[in-house]
């Protein structure tokens, strides 16, 4: 669900390159048309790798400055390894926030 709406995801990574993800997506109609609603994402098992900033694949968006990133297979984002809260804007109305926590 993209367009006017949002996406929320919770990703938990394990030390062995696997983890879990769950979330929800929502859409809103503009001008009273159809397409509004929400739906679940997962829960699902994920796999991940850690890469240097120089090795982030083309087309994957980095969320915050760092030297190392987590790449979760199937997601278009590279999450900073360094603990903290990150907010990235990729254009008008396109904002992604992430938190890396212990």
N, C-alpha and C positions, 0 to 999 in steps of 0.2 A: 504494500500500500504506500504509494508515494504521491506526491502532489501536496495538496493542503492536508496536513495531518502530522503524524509523528510516529516514531518508532522508539521503543524502550527495550533494552536487552540487558540481561545479567549474564556475565560469562565468568565461570570459575575454572581456573586451570590447575591441573595436578602436575607434580614434578616429572611424570613420565611421558609428557607430550600429549596427554589426553585431558579431558575436562567435561564440563556440562554447560549448557546454555538454555535459557528460557527467556521469554519476553512477550511483548504484545505490540501490535501495530494498530493505528487508528487512522481513519480517513474522514474528511469533512466535505460535504457538498457545497459548492459555491452557487448561489442563486437559486437554491431550493431543488436542484436536480438530484438524481440518485448518486450512489457511491459512498454514502456515509456509513460508518460502522467501525467495529473493532474486532480483532481476532487474535488468538494466541499464536505464539511462536514457540515451538518446542513443548515440553523439554526435550532436549536432544543431546547426544554425545558429540563432542568436538575433538579435533586434533589441532595442535599448534606447534609452531617453531619459534625460536628466538633468532633474530638476525641483527646485523649491524645496520646503522643508518644507510650506509652505502649499498647494502644488499636488499633494501626494501624493493619488492617487485614493481615494475611499471604499472601504473593504474591504481595502486594501493595508496590511499591517503593517510599521511602521518598525522596523528593526533598529539600535538605538542612537540616541543623540541627535546630530543634525547639522542644518545649514541647507540642505544640498543632498543629493539622493539619486539613485541609479541605479534606474530601473524597468526590469526585464527583462520583455518581453512574455510573458505566460502564467504568470508566477510571482506568488504573492500577497505578496511581500516587497519593501520598498524598502531598498536597500543604501546605507549612508552613503558619501559621496564621500571624506570625510576618512580617511586611512590609519589603520588600527588594528584591534584584535580586539574584537568586540562579542558579548555574550551577552544574550539576551532571553528572559524567561519569560512565557508567555501563559496559563498555567494549570497545574494539577497534572499533571505528567508531560509538559508541552509546553514544550520549550526549543529555541531556535534559536541557533546560533553562526555568526558570519560574520567573515571577515577581508578587509579592503580593503588591497591591497598594490600597490606600483608595478609 
